[in-house]
Amino acid sequence: MSIITKIQVQKLNKERFNIYVDNGKGEEYAFSVDADTIVKFNIKKGQSFEPYEIEEVLNADQLRKAYLSSIVYLSRMMRTKKEIEQYLAKQEFLIETIQTTIIRLVEEGYINEEKYANSYVSTSINTTLKGPTIIKNALVAKGIPNSIIEKSLALFSKETQIEHAISLCQKKVSSLSKYSTNQKKAKLEELLRRKGYSTNISSIAIEETQYESEADDELEALLIHARKAKRKYEQLSDWEYKQKMKTTLYRKGFSIDLIEKAILILEEDET
């Protein structure tokens, strides 16, 4: 049995108190608790405690610390269960304390993952051009259940997805002038895939984007690549040179007819 000999306010935190006890070997520091725990358990000098009673006090104090810490963390922005778990785990709270705290936060409405997911999706729609897959992956990483995610993604209508995908394509097209029409399409498809749009949405958006090169523009783009390839292969025999040129430029999405025309232009430049 332990007898409380002294209750002392901490110097750096006036809301917490150090408890000293005597177990028959003289006074020694035992533990610290906050003011509410002192009131709850009516802790006072001269009071005796069995070991299991001290354990009960310490558990209650930890639960209160975890709860208050979570409230401060939640005051900055909405959080998910997983984020709270990770936050409290970094502070080295026991798993049982963390789980009990989360249950309380959910019951009191401080954690609401449906509201969180809806807010996250709405914000992503209004402030970014991220596609549904990217948004879904972000919510999965935050620990939101798939059933909640799917409901929230319903806020991202097909029409809005198409609008955003078209915007991405239009921004990208201006930087693709040196590529063939086929290359441009492939790069737009890759862009939309990386941004989280489905094949169906991507196809519609690309169809609505003016990405095809005019004949003169296509030839100009081809000549840029052809001149680079020429410097690489011009030491080869005439037959090998032409085969390498055609193969290299064909892989970049240009037609054989246009490639042959470009090779002729390069030959004429030398005369």
Secondary structure, 3 states (H helix, E strand, C coil): CEEEEEEEECCCCCCEEEEEEECCCCEEEEEEEEHHHHHHCCCCCCCEECHHHHHHHHHHHHHHHHHHHHHHHHCCCCCCHHHHHHHHHHCCCCHHHHHHHHHHHHHCCCCCHHHHHHHHHHHHHHHCCCCHHHHHHHHHHCCCCHHHHHHHHCCCCHHHHHHHHHHHHHHHHCCCCCCCHHHHHHHHHHHHHHCCCCHHHHHHHHHCCCCCCCHHHHHHHHHHHHHHHHHHHCCCCHHHHHHHHHHHHHHCCCCHHHHHHHHHHHHHHHC
